[in-house]
Amino acid sequence: MQPSVSYSNDLHDALLCKNGTAFWKCWRSRFETASKGVEVEQCCDPNNIATKFACNFSKAYKANNEQQAEVLRK
């Protein structure tokens, strides 16, 4: 039996039996890969990555008019 047919049959059988646990276990074993490390601008540390995102978004979303922004904050 071809691997893709086996995958389909196993998933189909789990669905037919209304066995959600078996279905998702089968799905994950065939289609999900192990988590890979995240790298942003040659940085792997989660805190540094969060800081980089915060700096980027704070620059991207600056108010055009500081007086109007203050009125809206209040």
mmJSON file of the N, C-alpha and C atoms, coordinates in Angstrom:
{"data_MODEL":{"atom_site":{
"group_PDB":["ATOM","ATOM","ATOM","ATOM","ATOM","ATOM","ATOM","ATOM","ATOM","ATOM","ATOM","ATOM","ATOM","ATOM","ATOM","ATOM","ATOM","ATOM","ATOM","ATOM","ATOM","ATOM","ATOM","ATOM","ATOM","ATOM","ATOM","ATOM","ATOM","ATOM","ATOM","ATOM","ATOM","ATOM","ATOM","ATOM","ATOM","ATOM","ATOM","ATOM","ATOM","ATOM","ATOM","ATOM","ATOM","ATOM","ATOM","ATOM","ATOM","ATOM","ATOM","ATOM","ATOM","ATOM","ATOM","ATOM","ATOM","ATOM","ATOM","ATOM","ATOM","ATOM","ATOM","ATOM","ATOM","ATOM","ATOM","ATOM","ATOM","ATOM","ATOM","ATOM","ATOM","ATOM","ATOM","ATOM","ATOM","ATOM","ATOM","ATOM","ATOM","ATOM","ATOM","ATOM","ATOM","ATOM","ATOM","ATOM","ATOM","ATOM","ATOM","ATOM","ATOM","ATOM","ATOM","ATOM","ATOM","ATOM","ATOM","ATOM","ATOM","ATOM","ATOM","ATOM","ATOM","ATOM","ATOM","ATOM","ATOM","ATOM","ATOM","ATOM","ATOM","ATOM","ATOM","ATOM","ATOM","ATOM","ATOM","ATOM","ATOM","ATOM","ATOM","ATOM","ATOM","ATOM","ATOM","ATOM","ATOM","ATOM","ATOM","ATOM","ATOM","ATOM","ATOM","ATOM","ATOM","ATOM","ATOM","ATOM","ATOM","ATOM","ATOM","ATOM","ATOM","ATOM","ATOM","ATOM","ATOM","ATOM","ATOM","ATOM","ATOM","ATOM","ATOM","ATOM","ATOM","ATOM","ATOM","ATOM","ATOM","ATOM","ATOM","ATOM","ATOM","ATOM","ATOM","ATOM","ATOM","ATOM","ATOM","ATOM","ATOM","ATOM","ATOM","ATOM","ATOM","ATOM","ATOM","ATOM","ATOM","ATOM","ATOM","ATOM","ATOM","ATOM","ATOM","ATOM","ATOM","ATOM","ATOM","ATOM","ATOM","ATOM","ATOM","ATOM","ATOM","ATOM","ATOM","ATOM","ATOM","ATOM","ATOM","ATOM","ATOM","ATOM","ATOM","ATOM","ATOM","ATOM","ATOM","ATOM","ATOM","ATOM","ATOM","ATOM","ATOM","ATOM","ATOM","ATOM","ATOM","ATOM"],
"id":[1,2,3,4,5,6,7,8,9,10,11,12,13,14,15,16,17,18,19,20,21,22,23,24,25,26,27,28,29,30,31,32,33,34,35,36,37,38,39,40,41,42,43,44,45,46,47,48,49,50,51,52,53,54,55,56,57,58,59,60,61,62,63,64,65,66,67,68,69,70,71,72,73,74,75,76,77,78,79,80,81,82,83,84,85,86,87,88,89,90,91,92,93,94,95,96,97,98,99,100,101,102,103,104,105,106,107,108,109,110,111,112,113,114,115,116,117,118,119,120,121,122,123,124,125,126,127,128,129,130,131,132,133,134,135,136,137,138,139,140,141,142,143,144,145,146,147,148,149,150,151,152,153,154,155,156,157,158,159,160,161,162,163,164,165,166,167,168,169,170,171,172,173,174,175,176,177,178,179,180,181,182,183,184,185,186,187,188,189,190,191,192,193,194,195,196,197,198,199,200,201,202,203,204,205,206,207,208,209,210,211,212,213,214,215,216,217,218,219,220,221,222],
"type_symbol":["N","C","C","N","C","C","N","C","C","N","C","C","N","C","C","N","C","C","N","C","C","N","C","C","N","C","C","N","C","C","N","C","C","N","C","C","N","C","C","N","C","C","N","C","C","N","C","C","N","C","C","N","C","C","N","C","C","N","C","C","N","C","C","N","C","C","N","C","C","N","C","C","N","C","C","N","C","C","N","C","C","N","C","C","N","C","C","N","C","C","N","C","C","N","C","C","N","C","C","N","C","C","N","C","C","N","C","C","N","C","C","N","C","C","N","C","C","N","C","C","N","C","C","N","C","C","N","C","C","N","C","C","N","C","C","N","C","C","N","C","C","N","C","C","N","C","C","N","C","C","N","C","C","N","C","C","N","C","C","N","C","C","N","C","C","N","C","C","N","C","C","N","C","C","N","C","C","N","C","C","N","C","C","N","C","C","N","C","C","N","C","C","N","C","C","N","C","C","N","C","C","N","C","C","N","C","C","N","C","C","N","C","C","N","C","C","N","C","C","N","C","C"],
"label_atom_id":["N","CA","C","N","CA","C","N","CA","C","N","CA","C","N","CA","C","N","CA","C","N","CA","C","N","CA","C","N","CA","C","N","CA","C","N","CA","C","N","CA","C","N","CA","C","N","CA","C","N","CA","C","N","CA","C","N","CA","C","N","CA","C","N","CA","C","N","CA","C","N","CA","C","N","CA","C","N","CA","C","N","CA","C","N","CA","C","N","CA","C","N","CA","C","N","CA","C","N","CA","C","N","CA","C","N","CA","C","N","CA","C","N","CA","C","N","CA","C","N","CA","C","N","CA","C","N","CA","C","N","CA","C","N","CA","C","N","CA","C","N","CA","C","N","CA","C","N","CA","C","N","CA","C","N","CA","C","N","CA","C","N","CA","C","N","CA","C","N","CA","C","N","CA","C","N","CA","C","N","CA","C","N","CA","C","N","CA","C","N","CA","C","N","CA","C","N","CA","C","N","CA","C","N","CA","C","N","CA","C","N","CA","C","N","CA","C","N","CA","C","N","CA","C","N","CA","C","N","CA","C","N","CA","C","N","CA","C","N","CA","C","N","CA","C","N","CA","C","N","CA","C","N","CA","C","N","CA","C"],
"label_alt_id":[null,null,null,null,null,null,null,null,null,null,null,null,null,null,null,null,null,null,null,null,null,null,null,null,null,null,null,null,null,null,null,null,null,null,null,null,null,null,null,null,null,null,null,null,null,null,null,null,null,null,null,null,null,null,null,null,null,null,null,null,null,null,null,null,null,null,null,null,null,null,null,null,null,null,null,null,null,null,null,null,null,null,null,null,null,null,null,null,null,null,null,null,null,null,null,null,null,null,null,null,null,null,null,null,null,null,null,null,null,null,null,null,null,null,null,null,null,null,null,null,null,null,null,null,null,null,null,null,null,null,null,null,null,null,null,null,null,null,null,null,null,null,null,null,null,null,null,null,null,null,null,null,null,null,null,null,null,null,null,null,null,null,null,null,null,null,null,null,null,null,null,null,null,null,null,null,null,null,null,null,null,null,null,null,null,null,null,null,null,null,null,null,null,null,null,null,null,null,null,null,null,null,null,null,null,null,null,null,null,null,null,null,null,null,null,null,null,null,null,null,null,null],
"label_comp_id":["MET","MET","MET","GLN","GLN","GLN","PRO","PRO","PRO","SER","SER","SER","VAL","VAL","VAL","SER","SER","SER","TYR","TYR","TYR","SER","SER","SER","ASN","ASN","ASN","ASP","ASP","ASP","LEU","LEU","LEU","HIS","HIS","HIS","ASP","ASP","ASP","ALA","ALA","ALA","LEU","LEU","LEU","LEU","LEU","LEU","CYS","CYS","CYS","LYS","LYS","LYS","ASN","ASN","ASN","GLY","GLY","GLY","THR","THR","THR","ALA","ALA","ALA","PHE","PHE","PHE","TRP","TRP","TRP","LYS","LYS","LYS","CYS","CYS","CYS","TRP","TRP","TRP","ARG","ARG","ARG","SER","SER","SER","ARG","ARG","ARG","PHE","PHE","PHE","GLU","GLU","GLU","THR","THR","THR","ALA","ALA","ALA","SER","SER","SER","LYS","LYS","LYS","GLY","GLY","GLY","VAL","VAL","VAL","GLU","GLU","GLU","VAL","VAL","VAL","GLU","GLU","GLU","GLN","GLN","GLN","CYS","CYS","CYS","CYS","CYS","CYS","ASP","ASP","ASP","PRO","PRO","PRO","ASN","ASN","ASN","ASN","ASN","ASN","ILE","ILE","ILE","ALA","ALA","ALA","THR","THR","THR","LYS","LYS","LYS","PHE","PHE","PHE","ALA","ALA","ALA","CYS","CYS","CYS","ASN","ASN","ASN","PHE","PHE","PHE","SER","SER","SER","LYS","LYS","LYS","ALA","ALA","ALA","TYR","TYR","TYR","LYS","LYS","LYS","ALA","ALA","ALA","ASN","ASN","ASN","ASN","ASN","ASN","GLU","GLU","GLU","GLN","GLN","GLN","GLN","GLN","GLN","ALA","ALA","ALA","GLU","GLU","GLU","VAL","VAL","VAL","LEU","LEU","LEU","ARG","ARG","ARG","LYS","LYS","LYS"],
"label_asym_id":["A","A","A","A","A","A","A","A","A","A","A","A","A","A","A","A","A","A","A","A","A","A","A","A","A","A","A","A","A","A","A","A","A","A","A","A","A","A","A","A","A","A","A","A","A","A","A","A","A","A","A","A","A","A","A","A","A","A","A","A","A","A","A","A","A","A","A","A","A","A","A","A","A","A","A","A","A","A","A","A","A","A","A","A","A","A","A","A","A","A","A","A","A","A","A","A","A","A","A","A","A","A","A","A","A","A","A","A","A","A","A","A","A","A","A","A","A","A","A","A","A","A","A","A","A","A","A","A","A","A","A","A","A","A","A","A","A","A","A","A","A","A","A","A","A","A","A","A","A","A","A","A","A","A","A","A","A","A","A","A","A","A","A","A","A","A","A","A","A","A","A","A","A","A","A","A","A","A","A","A","A","A","A","A","A","A","A","A","A","A","A","A","A","A","A","A","A","A","A","A","A","A","A","A","A","A","A","A","A","A","A","A","A","A","A","A","A","A","A","A","A","A"],
"label_entity_id":["1","1","1","1","1","1","1","1","1","1","1","1","1","1","1","1","1","1","1","1","1","1","1","1","1","1","1","1","1","1","1","1","1","1","1","1","1","1","1","1","1","1","1","1","1","1","1","1","1","1","1","1","1","1","1","1","1","1","1","1","1","1","1","1","1","1","1","1","1","1","1","1","1","1","1","1","1","1","1","1","1","1","1","1","1","1","1","1","1","1","1","1","1","1","1","1","1","1","1","1","1","1","1","1","1","1","1","1","1","1","1","1","1","1","1","1","1","1","1","1","1","1","1","1","1","1","1","1","1","1","1","1","1","1","1","1","1","1","1","1","1","1","1","1","1","1","1","1","1","1","1","1","1","1","1","1","1","1","1","1","1","1","1","1","1","1","1","1","1","1","1","1","1","1","1","1","1","1","1","1","1","1","1","1","1","1","1","1","1","1","1","1","1","1","1","1","1","1","1","1","1","1","1","1","1","1","1","1","1","1","1","1","1","1","1","1","1","1","1","1","1","1"],
"label_seq_id":[1,1,1,2,2,2,3,3,3,4,4,4,5,5,5,6,6,6,7,7,7,8,8,8,9,9,9,10,10,10,11,11,11,12,12,12,13,13,13,14,14,14,15,15,15,16,16,16,17,17,17,18,18,18,19,19,19,20,20,20,21,21,21,22,22,22,23,23,23,24,24,24,25,25,25,26,26,26,27,27,27,28,28,28,29,29,29,30,30,30,31,31,31,32,32,32,33,33,33,34,34,34,35,35,35,36,36,36,37,37,37,38,38,38,39,39,39,40,40,40,41,41,41,42,42,42,43,43,43,44,44,44,45,45,45,46,46,46,47,47,47,48,48,48,49,49,49,50,50,50,51,51,51,52,52,52,53,53,53,54,54,54,55,55,55,56,56,56,57,57,57,58,58,58,59,59,59,60,60,60,61,61,61,62,62,62,63,63,63,64,64,64,65,65,65,66,66,66,67,67,67,68,68,68,69,69,69,70,70,70,71,71,71,72,72,72,73,73,73,74,74,74],
"pdbx_PDB_ins_code":[null,null,null,null,null,null,null,null,null,null,null,null,null,null,null,null,null,null,null,null,null,null,null,null,null,null,null,null,null,null,null,null,null,null,null,null,null,null,null,null,null,null,null,null,null,null,null,null,null,null,null,null,null,null,null,null,null,null,null,null,null,null,null,null,null,null,null,null,null,null,null,null,null,null,null,null,null,null,null,null,null,null,null,null,null,null,null,null,null,null,null,null,null,null,null,null,null,null,null,null,null,null,null,null,null,null,null,null,null,null,null,null,null,null,null,null,null,null,null,null,null,null,null,null,null,null,null,null,null,null,null,null,null,null,null,null,null,null,null,null,null,null,null,null,null,null,null,null,null,null,null,null,null,null,null,null,null,null,null,null,null,null,null,null,null,null,null,null,null,null,null,null,null,null,null,null,null,null,null,null,null,null,null,null,null,null,null,null,null,null,null,null,null,null,null,null,null,null,null,null,null,null,null,null,null,null,null,null,null,null,null,null,null,null,null,null,null,null,null,null,null,null],
"Cartn_x":[0.84,0.0,0.887,0.532,1.317,1.167,2.246,2.176,1.022,0.758,-0.32,-1.678,-1.854,-3.113,-3.263,-2.163,-2.186,-2.557,-1.969,-2.295,-3.773,-4.267,-5.675,-6.583,-6.24,-7.075,-7.072,-5.9,-5.827,-6.632,-6.495,-7.252,-8.751,-9.093,-10.506,-11.104,-10.384,-10.877,-11.084,-10.156,-10.291,-11.514,-11.769,-12.95,-14.228,-14.237,-15.429,-15.78,-14.762,-14.982,-15.223,-15.225,-15.415,-14.418,-13.201,-12.138,-11.203,-11.538,-10.767,-9.32,-9.101,-7.741,-6.892,-7.425,-6.69,-6.459,-7.469,-7.336,-6.196,-6.189,-5.158,-3.778,-3.721,-2.439,-1.888,-2.742,-2.351,-1.947,-2.741,-2.458,-1.085,-0.859,0.406,1.603,1.452,2.574,2.969,2.031,2.316,2.553,1.944,1.983,2.674,2.813,3.464,4.915,5.755,7.175,7.52,8.657,9.113,9.333,9.117,9.274,10.725,10.883,12.22,12.45,13.693,14.024,13.681,13.309,12.971,14.182,14.444,15.556,15.061,15.348,14.989,16.255,16.642,17.855,19.047,19.313,20.423,20.345,19.165,18.978,18.016,18.369,17.539,16.914,17.358,16.86,15.448,14.446,13.06,12.883,13.599,13.463,14.002,15.139,15.693,14.8,14.225,13.316,12.083,11.542,10.379,10.731,11.912,12.356,12.478,13.018,13.143,11.767,10.788,9.431,8.827,9.004,8.459,9.041,10.345,10.983,10.462,10.352,9.878,8.463,7.565,6.177,6.016,6.828,6.722,7.152,8.114,8.523,7.461,6.859,5.889,4.575,4.235,2.928,3.032,3.929,4.026,2.915,2.453,1.379,1.892,1.049,1.39,1.318,0.406,0.185,0.152,1.184,1.288,0.159,-0.271,-1.356,-2.654,-2.96,-4.171,-4.072,-2.89,-2.697,-2.958,-2.527,-2.761,-4.241,-4.937,-6.394,-7.079,-6.667,-7.267,-6.928,-5.722,-5.361,-6.246,-6.577,-7.412,-8.828],
"Cartn_y":[-1.177,0.0,1.243,2.231,3.456,4.253,4.993,5.773,6.766,7.477,8.463,7.806,6.603,5.88,5.456,5.001,4.611,5.795,6.959,8.155,8.464,8.445,8.764,7.772,6.49,5.47,5.612,5.835,5.987,7.194,8.295,9.501,9.27,8.641,8.354,7.452,6.414,5.487,6.203,7.064,7.804,8.703,9.325,10.182,9.363,8.224,7.371,6.896,6.604,6.139,7.294,8.515,9.722,9.76,9.384,9.362,10.542,11.671,12.89,12.76,12.097,11.932,11.145,10.043,9.22,9.987,10.741,11.51,12.51,13.299,14.332,13.735,12.622,11.95,11.499,10.92,10.473,11.673,12.73,13.943,14.514,14.676,15.274,14.404,13.095,12.206,12.236,12.609,12.582,13.948,14.99,16.276,17.394,17.278,18.333,17.97,18.986,18.765,19.341,18.928,19.449,20.954,21.644,23.093,23.466,24.425,24.906,26.204,26.496,27.736,28.932,30.017,31.236,32.155,32.739,33.669,34.937,36.084,37.375,38.227,38.645,39.454,38.85,37.597,36.839,36.764,36.881,36.83,35.69,34.872,33.739,33.905,34.883,35.081,35.677,35.025,35.519,36.945,37.301,38.66,39.701,39.407,40.327,40.429,39.309,39.318,40.17,40.023,40.831,42.313,42.64,44.044,44.577,43.76,44.171,44.45,43.581,43.8,45.063,45.257,46.45,47.721,47.75,48.926,49.152,48.08,48.193,48.766,48.218,48.681,50.07,50.415,51.769,52.807,52.469,53.378,53.46,52.326,52.269,52.954,53.037,53.559,54.826,55.71,56.999,57.9,58.746,59.672,60.717,61.089,62.152,63.513,63.61,64.866,64.557,64.935,64.596,65.235,66.42,67.082,66.298,65.896,65.107,63.75,63.158,61.873,61.998,63.079,63.3,63.479,64.203,64.375,62.997,62.155,60.829,59.939,60.069,59.285,59.618,60.906,61.354,60.903],
"Cartn_z":[0.0,0.0,0.0,-0.805,-0.882,0.408,0.823,2.064,2.09,0.972,0.973,1.151,0.588,0.757,2.208,2.81,4.216,5.098,4.804,5.586,5.464,4.247,4.015,4.723,4.644,5.275,6.797,7.372,8.824,9.292,8.577,8.937,8.747,7.641,7.347,8.415,8.793,9.82,11.151,11.519,12.779,12.745,11.598,11.468,11.519,10.825,10.821,12.232,13.011,14.389,15.347,14.812,15.619,16.774,16.451,17.45,17.177,17.759,17.535,17.971,19.092,19.601,18.614,18.105,17.148,15.845,15.408,14.183,14.288,15.365,15.487,15.739,16.43,16.615,15.269,14.441,13.109,12.25,12.287,11.51,11.866,13.176,13.625,13.259,13.364,13.074,11.599,10.74,9.314,8.694,9.251,8.575,9.346,10.642,11.406,11.66,11.578,11.84,13.207,13.7,14.992,14.875,15.951,15.965,15.69,14.805,14.487,15.238,15.516,16.19,15.305,15.935,15.212,15.209,14.063,13.949,13.26,13.868,13.293,13.275,12.08,11.919,12.668,12.426,13.02,14.553,15.109,16.561,16.898,17.904,18.299,19.682,20.449,21.802,21.749,22.367,22.298,22.823,23.872,24.411,23.436,22.818,21.829,20.593,20.191,19.044,19.361,20.562,20.961,20.965,21.433,21.439,20.02,19.119,17.722,17.113,17.386,16.879,17.482,18.772,19.437,18.831,18.602,17.996,16.583,15.832,14.456,14.408,15.226,15.185,15.785,16.769,17.33,16.3,15.449,14.377,13.287,12.99,11.898,12.24,13.509,13.905,14.738,14.38,15.069,14.577,15.464,15.106,14.122,13.177,12.244,12.94,13.892,14.587,16.088,16.81,18.242,19.06,18.712,19.466,19.306,18.088,17.847,18.524,18.524,19.186,20.677,21.283,22.715,23.005,22.14,22.285,22.227,21.31,21.181,22.373,22.932,24.12,25.298,25.432,26.564,26.349],
"occupancy":[1.0,1.0,1.0,1.0,1.0,1.0,1.0,1.0,1.0,1.0,1.0,1.0,1.0,1.0,1.0,1.0,1.0,1.0,1.0,1.0,1.0,1.0,1.0,1.0,1.0,1.0,1.0,1.0,1.0,1.0,1.0,1.0,1.0,1.0,1.0,1.0,1.0,1.0,1.0,1.0,1.0,1.0,1.0,1.0,1.0,1.0,1.0,1.0,1.0,1.0,1.0,1.0,1.0,1.0,1.0,1.0,1.0,1.0,1.0,1.0,1.0,1.0,1.0,1.0,1.0,1.0,1.0,1.0,1.0,1.0,1.0,1.0,1.0,1.0,1.0,1.0,1.0,1.0,1.0,1.0,1.0,1.0,1.0,1.0,1.0,1.0,1.0,1.0,1.0,1.0,1.0,1.0,1.0,1.0,1.0,1.0,1.0,1.0,1.0,1.0,1.0,1.0,1.0,1.0,1.0,1.0,1.0,1.0,1.0,1.0,1.0,1.0,1.0,1.0,1.0,1.0,1.0,1.0,1.0,1.0,1.0,1.0,1.0,1.0,1.0,1.0,1.0,1.0,1.0,1.0,1.0,1.0,1.0,1.0,1.0,1.0,1.0,1.0,1.0,1.0,1.0,1.0,1.0,1.0,1.0,1.0,1.0,1.0,1.0,1.0,1.0,1.0,1.0,1.0,1.0,1.0,1.0,1.0,1.0,1.0,1.0,1.0,1.0,1.0,1.0,1.0,1.0,1.0,1.0,1.0,1.0,1.0,1.0,1.0,1.0,1.0,1.0,1.0,1.0,1.0,1.0,1.0,1.0,1.0,1.0,1.0,1.0,1.0,1.0,1.0,1.0,1.0,1.0,1.0,1.0,1.0,1.0,1.0,1.0,1.0,1.0,1.0,1.0,1.0,1.0,1.0,1.0,1.0,1.0,1.0,1.0,1.0,1.0,1.0,1.0,1.0,1.0,1.0,1.0,1.0,1.0,1.0],
"B_iso_or_equiv":[0.0,0.0,0.0,0.0,0.0,0.0,0.0,0.0,0.0,0.0,0.0,0.0,0.0,0.0,0.0,0.0,0.0,0.0,0.0,0.0,0.0,0.0,0.0,0.0,0.0,0.0,0.0,0.0,0.0,0.0,0.0,0.0,0.0,0.0,0.0,0.0,0.0,0.0,0.0,0.0,0.0,0.0,0.0,0.0,0.0,0.0,0.0,0.0,0.0,0.0,0.0,0.0,0.0,0.0,0.0,0.0,0.0,0.0,0.0,0.0,0.0,0.0,0.0,0.0,0.0,0.0,0.0,0.0,0.0,0.0,0.0,0.0,0.0,0.0,0.0,0.0,0.0,0.0,0.0,0.0,0.0,0.0,0.0,0.0,0.0,0.0,0.0,0.0,0.0,0.0,0.0,0.0,0.0,0.0,0.0,0.0,0.0,0.0,0.0,0.0,0.0,0.0,0.0,0.0,0.0,0.0,0.0,0.0,0.0,0.0,0.0,0.0,0.0,0.0,0.0,0.0,0.0,0.0,0.0,0.0,0.0,0.0,0.0,0.0,0.0,0.0,0.0,0.0,0.0,0.0,0.0,0.0,0.0,0.0,0.0,0.0,0.0,0.0,0.0,0.0,0.0,0.0,0.0,0.0,0.0,0.0,0.0,0.0,0.0,0.0,0.0,0.0,0.0,0.0,0.0,0.0,0.0,0.0,0.0,0.0,0.0,0.0,0.0,0.0,0.0,0.0,0.0,0.0,0.0,0.0,0.0,0.0,0.0,0.0,0.0,0.0,0.0,0.0,0.0,0.0,0.0,0.0,0.0,0.0,0.0,0.0,0.0,0.0,0.0,0.0,0.0,0.0,0.0,0.0,0.0,0.0,0.0,0.0,0.0,0.0,0.0,0.0,0.0,0.0,0.0,0.0,0.0,0.0,0.0,0.0,0.0,0.0,0.0,0.0,0.0,0.0,0.0,0.0,0.0,0.0,0.0,0.0],
"pdbx_formal_charge":[null,null,null,null,null,null,null,null,null,null,null,null,null,null,null,null,null,null,null,null,null,null,null,null,null,null,null,null,null,null,null,null,null,null,null,null,null,null,null,null,null,null,null,null,null,null,null,null,null,null,null,null,null,null,null,null,null,null,null,null,null,null,null,null,null,null,null,null,null,null,null,null,null,null,null,null,null,null,null,null,null,null,null,null,null,null,null,null,null,null,null,null,null,null,null,null,null,null,null,null,null,null,null,null,null,null,null,null,null,null,null,null,null,null,null,null,null,null,null,null,null,null,null,null,null,null,null,null,null,null,null,null,null,null,null,null,null,null,null,null,null,null,null,null,null,null,null,null,null,null,null,null,null,null,null,null,null,null,null,null,null,null,null,null,null,null,null,null,null,null,null,null,null,null,null,null,null,null,null,null,null,null,null,null,null,null,null,null,null,null,null,null,null,null,null,null,null,null,null,null,null,null,null,null,null,null,null,null,null,null,null,null,null,null,null,null,null,null,null,null,null,null],
"auth_seq_id":[1,1,1,2,2,2,3,3,3,4,4,4,5,5,5,6,6,6,7,7,7,8,8,8,9,9,9,10,10,10,11,11,11,12,12,12,13,13,13,14,14,14,15,15,15,16,16,16,17,17,17,18,18,18,19,19,19,20,20,20,21,21,21,22,22,22,23,23,23,24,24,24,25,25,25,26,26,26,27,27,27,28,28,28,29,29,29,30,30,30,31,31,31,32,32,32,33,33,33,34,34,34,35,35,35,36,36,36,37,37,37,38,38,38,39,39,39,40,40,40,41,41,41,42,42,42,43,43,43,44,44,44,45,45,45,46,46,46,47,47,47,48,48,48,49,49,49,50,50,50,51,51,51,52,52,52,53,53,53,54,54,54,55,55,55,56,56,56,57,57,57,58,58,58,59,59,59,60,60,60,61,61,61,62,62,62,63,63,63,64,64,64,65,65,65,66,66,66,67,67,67,68,68,68,69,69,69,70,70,70,71,71,71,72,72,72,73,73,73,74,74,74],
"auth_comp_id":["MET","MET","MET","GLN","GLN","GLN","PRO","PRO","PRO","SER","SER","SER","VAL","VAL","VAL","SER","SER","SER","TYR","TYR","TYR","SER","SER","SER","ASN","ASN","ASN","ASP","ASP","ASP","LEU","LEU","LEU","HIS","HIS","HIS","ASP","ASP","ASP","ALA","ALA","ALA","LEU","LEU","LEU","LEU","LEU","LEU","CYS","CYS","CYS","LYS","LYS","LYS","ASN","ASN","ASN","GLY","GLY","GLY","THR","THR","THR","ALA","ALA","ALA","PHE","PHE","PHE","TRP","TRP","TRP","LYS","LYS","LYS","CYS","CYS","CYS","TRP","TRP","TRP","ARG","ARG","ARG","SER","SER","SER","ARG","ARG","ARG","PHE","PHE","PHE","GLU","GLU","GLU","THR","THR","THR","ALA","ALA","ALA","SER","SER","SER","LYS","LYS","LYS","GLY","GLY","GLY","VAL","VAL","VAL","GLU","GLU","GLU","VAL","VAL","VAL","GLU","GLU","GLU","GLN","GLN","GLN","CYS","CYS","CYS","CYS","CYS","CYS","ASP","ASP","ASP","PRO","PRO","PRO","ASN","ASN","ASN","ASN","ASN","ASN","ILE","ILE","ILE","ALA","ALA","ALA","THR","THR","THR","LYS","LYS","LYS","PHE","PHE","PHE","ALA","ALA","ALA","CYS","CYS","CYS","ASN","ASN","ASN","PHE","PHE","PHE","SER","SER","SER","LYS","LYS","LYS","ALA","ALA","ALA","TYR","TYR","TYR","LYS","LYS","LYS","ALA","ALA","ALA","ASN","ASN","ASN","ASN","ASN","ASN","GLU","GLU","GLU","GLN","GLN","GLN","GLN","GLN","GLN","ALA","ALA","ALA","GLU","GLU","GLU","VAL","VAL","VAL","LEU","LEU","LEU","ARG","ARG","ARG","LYS","LYS","LYS"],
"auth_asym_id":["A","A","A","A","A","A","A","A","A","A","A","A","A","A","A","A","A","A","A","A","A","A","A","A","A","A","A","A","A","A","A","A","A","A","A","A","A","A","A","A","A","A","A","A","A","A","A","A","A","A","A","A","A","A","A","A","A","A","A","A","A","A","A","A","A","A","A","A","A","A","A","A","A","A","A","A","A","A","A","A","A","A","A","A","A","A","A","A","A","A","A","A","A","A","A","A","A","A","A","A","A","A","A","A","A","A","A","A","A","A","A","A","A","A","A","A","A","A","A","A","A","A","A","A","A","A","A","A","A","A","A","A","A","A","A","A","A","A","A","A","A","A","A","A","A","A","A","A","A","A","A","A","A","A","A","A","A","A","A","A","A","A","A","A","A","A","A","A","A","A","A","A","A","A","A","A","A","A","A","A","A","A","A","A","A","A","A","A","A","A","A","A","A","A","A","A","A","A","A","A","A","A","A","A","A","A","A","A","A","A","A","A","A","A","A","A","A","A","A","A","A","A"],
"auth_atom_id":["N","CA","C","N","CA","C","N","CA","C","N","CA","C","N","CA","C","N","CA","C","N","CA","C","N","CA","C","N","CA","C","N","CA","C","N","CA","C","N","CA","C","N","CA","C","N","CA","C","N","CA","C","N","CA","C","N","CA","C","N","CA","C","N","CA","C","N","CA","C","N","CA","C","N","CA","C","N","CA","C","N","CA","C","N","CA","C","N","CA","C","N","CA","C","N","CA","C","N","CA","C","N","CA","C","N","CA","C","N","CA","C","N","CA","C","N","CA","C","N","CA","C","N","CA","C","N","CA","C","N","CA","C","N","CA","C","N","CA","C","N","CA","C","N","CA","C","N","CA","C","N","CA","C","N","CA","C","N","CA","C","N","CA","C","N","CA","C","N","CA","C","N","CA","C","N","CA","C","N","CA","C","N","CA","C","N","CA","C","N","CA","C","N","CA","C","N","CA","C","N","CA","C","N","CA","C","N","CA","C","N","CA","C","N","CA","C","N","CA","C","N","CA","C","N","CA","C","N","CA","C","N","CA","C","N","CA","C","N","CA","C","N","CA","C","N","CA","C","N","CA","C","N","CA","C","N","CA","C"],
"pdbx_PDB_model_num":[1,1,1,1,1,1,1,1,1,1,1,1,1,1,1,1,1,1,1,1,1,1,1,1,1,1,1,1,1,1,1,1,1,1,1,1,1,1,1,1,1,1,1,1,1,1,1,1,1,1,1,1,1,1,1,1,1,1,1,1,1,1,1,1,1,1,1,1,1,1,1,1,1,1,1,1,1,1,1,1,1,1,1,1,1,1,1,1,1,1,1,1,1,1,1,1,1,1,1,1,1,1,1,1,1,1,1,1,1,1,1,1,1,1,1,1,1,1,1,1,1,1,1,1,1,1,1,1,1,1,1,1,1,1,1,1,1,1,1,1,1,1,1,1,1,1,1,1,1,1,1,1,1,1,1,1,1,1,1,1,1,1,1,1,1,1,1,1,1,1,1,1,1,1,1,1,1,1,1,1,1,1,1,1,1,1,1,1,1,1,1,1,1,1,1,1,1,1,1,1,1,1,1,1,1,1,1,1,1,1,1,1,1,1,1,1,1,1,1,1,1,1]
}}}
